[in-house]
Amino acid sequence: MKISKYLIIINIFFLSCKETSGQNIGNKHSDPSPKIEQLIPKDQKIISQEKLDIDGDNEKETVITTSDASATTSYEYWFKNGKLLYQFSYPSGSINKKWLVNLDDDKLNEIIRAQGYEDGVDYAIYDIQNGKQIPLLYFNPALQDTQYPGKTFWGYPGDIKELITNADKKILVSLNNHFERDGDYIIPKDQRELPFIYFKGSTTQPDMTVNEIHSPQYKSLDEIRSLIGIQSSGSTSEEPVFSTNANFNNDQIKYRIDVLKNISDKDVYDQKHFNLPIKIYKGNVLWKSNNYLVFDKRNSCISEGFETVAVKNNYFTIEHQDCSDYNILVSTYITFKVNGNEIYLHKYGESYFDKSNHERSMPMKVWTEKNFGKIKFEDVTTAFLEKLQ
């Protein structure tokens, strides 16, 4: 069974609200207040402004959606009482809709988001944890229309009105189906299938019925996750071994640099010191990342590995101890400069220490933009830095 490739991406986030049907949020555009506008980066274009109840307190907050100059990335800024509460980013698309609904026992809303293009579809449920969007479930959308009793349709974003849940906040879902569909979409490695999640709405394409799937039943989100093989949260893949805050660009948005554990290494020390991913968050959303800035462990000599990240104004330096042979320890300093919405390699330095001869003087070496040109943060690798030598 296949669905036409002209499907539309829907990413789903859920934030709690008092009605089980959820809030449908349009894409109304209006000028933000001057105070809020100051918190939006000047190099981004405002696409829409919305009023919605983010946290279920019956008060409307402001969500502003922007786009970067290249129109490749969209940003969402969630404000409460004039202060930035969340910041999210995702690839820009022609479709961007949201619904809010409560699917758990806390007072925070989860979000249903319809987002993307017509030639690829992602349907996913996210939670907001510690200011980050955490994917909980990817799925296929099914639609029930009261005009066509007994039929199930494909849930196009413009046709969807609300999620179908019961009084216990359980979701109407069909499981254990062998379903094929066209287009580009995500199937996470930890999911055995994409279950069908049911919505109410009015179909505009009555020929797009979904047949030969099992009868739906009400299940909690945790039950659905368990039944399709998703393990509970607590993975160490995103565990930071070092984290520091920064204030780049003087734009009042908080930044954070996380150096993450290397869980692919079996040695506990090496997990925290060699070949570590680095992620930079702008507000509460991932802004830049690089998995190739902390040197790997040498087999020919012994070194301490990653040490720290030092931040000053619009600059930050990744400090690491490497080695060139058994006796020579090499302290490396990779310095980057934040320039607006980009980060560039500013300079790279090495200092040396001879363990066999402590009195030996070895001058420090430094390479700057004059040597390597203008290189973005995400394009710098340890292999590139080694070639500078």
Protein Blocks (a to p, Z undefined) as FASTA:
>chain_A
ZZdfkbcdddddddddfblnbpadddddddddfklmmmpcfkbccfbdcdddfkonopac
dddddddfkopaccddddeehiafbdcdddddfbdcdddddfbfbfbdcddddeddfkbc
cddddddeehiacdfbdcddddddfklghiacdddfklpmbdcddfkopacddehiacdd
edjddddfkbcbdcddddddddfblklccehiacdddddfklmmmmnopacehiaklccf
bdcdddehhlopacdddddddfkbmblklmmmgopacdddehjacfbdcfklbccddfkb
ccebjfbdcdehjbccddddddfblmlccddddddddehjaccdfbdcdddddfklmkbc
cddddddfklnopadfklpcfklmmmmZZ
